């Protein structure tokens, strides 16, 4: 009976110690997740700001960019090669040359 009691107490202490370690590890991981969420939010904001510069008004910079976006019909399209140049129309020829 005495051995069972001591074994039970030791097991209980071990479980309590393991529980404390897991709680500490959980707190550390929650902190890391919070930091990662903050960084992701900042990166998403940065991407939106970059898109305002790189894709002004969602107007492609070239016929190639239009093609990369999935445009396949030849015709007149507005492009804007750089943010310093106002958009203008060009003819893009998307026929496949064999």
Helices and strands as residue ranges (DSSP letters): H 2-54, G 56-58, H 63-68, E 75-79, E 88-92
